[in-house]
Structures are given as structure tokens and as C-alpha cells.
Amino acid sequence: MRVVKEAEERRNEIIDAADELFGQKGFDGTSTNDILEKVGIARGTLYHHFKSKEDIMDALIERYSVRLLGTAQEIAADKSIPVVERIIRVVMALNLSGGSSMEIMEHIHKPQNALMHQKIEKVIINGVTPILTGIIHEGIQQGLFHTPYPYECMEMVVIYANTVFDEDMVQITSEERASRIQAFVFNVERLLGVKSGSLKDVMQMFGSG
């Protein structure tokens, strides 16, 4: 007897299968036939929910985005956490240097998933920047930060951190990484107009990452 499932349930099954297959074979190495076989559905059913394999990937990335940004947004909204600590926790949650989303990052760093990597990078840059900017505005109101360009500062920070500290993008030794981190913190302090050494905890966060 043919099993008829709700559209949302079937859609999620397809995304789940693609998630597993992309992890095993990469996006490039996975065919729509692989997904059909994994889910056990006809081609027409798949195309009822998704126009193409890339459309499935976009849905998977949207799922990743919820996981990547959801926790960060919750942290950013928690006014009981001091501003600087919140910034550190947000960065860690977004996995700019490691963190709770490591599984996703390992997934997209495979060469066969280069397109996924590019799309996730876009999600992080466009999603992280406004989250951090909101915290910076709080810091400005509290007299902790002094910058007329909070969004632009955070955009620079996110792009640099997400590129230089991504081993797939920039190949650096442990010594070079340590030097980059020191320079990064040094310059972030100046971007935010805070006293030298004020963001020392950021150094520890990167070190533990």
C-alpha cells in the first residue's frame, strides 16, 4: 500500500536525505537519483517539492541558518549577560572560530561542497553583522564603545574573522594564527574605540577555540 505523507514531512525527508548524502558524497557527487533512492520516492514527487538539486541545497542551508543564527540571536537578546561577554558568546555560537555548529562547518568544508560553503559564508556575513551591531549599540549607550560606524565595524570584523580564520580560505601556521589573533583583537579595540586590552577575553575565546 502506498504511503501518503504530509507535504512538510515529505519535504523534510528529502532535506534529511540530501543532508546525509552531501555529507558522504558532497553536493557535486550526489545525484537526484541518489536522493530519490534514499527517500524512496518517484522523481515527480521530488520535483513537486523542489525544482532542482540546488533548490534542495538552498533549503538545507536555510535549515543550517536557523541553527547557526538562532542561538546567537537568543544570546544577543539576553540583557542579563554583559555586553562584551555577549559578543564573545555570539561569535562562538556562530562558529567563526569553532563552537556548537562545528558539524555544519565540517560538512561544508569538503571540496565537493564548495557551493554550499559559499552560500553559508553569505548567510554568516549577512546574519552575524546585524546581530553583533545590536550589541554594539548597547555598548555605545553604556559608554563602553565609541564608534560612529557600528554596523560597518562589525561587517569588517565578521568578514575578516570568517575568512582569515577559515582554514579552507587561508592556510596559516599555528604561530601565524596566534599573530593574526593578536592583531585582530588589537584592531577591533580601535574600531570600537575602547581602551587597549579591554577585549582580552576575546583572545582567550579564540585560544580555547
Sequence and secondary structure as in RCSB ss.txt:
>XXXX:A:sequence
MRVVKEAEERRNEIIDAADELFGQKGFDGTSTNDILEKVGIARGTLYHHFKSKEDIMDALIERYSVRLLGTAQEI
AADKSIPVVERIIRVVMALNLSGGSSMEIMEHIHKPQNALMHQKIEKVIINGVTPILTGIIHEGIQQGLFHTPYP
YECMEMVVIYANTVFDEDMVQITSEERASRIQAFVFNVERLLGVKSGSLKDVMQMFGSG
>XXXX:A:secstr
      HHHHHHHHHHHHHHHHHHHHHHH  HHHHHHHHT  HHHHHHH SSHHHHHHHHHHHHHHHHHHHHHHH
HH TTS HHHHHHHHHHHTTSSSSTTHHHHHHHTSGGGHHHHHHHHHHHHHHHHHHHHHHHHHHHHTTS   S H
HHHHHHHHHHHHHHT TTT    HHHHHHHHHHHHHHHHHHHT  TTTTHHHHHHHHH 
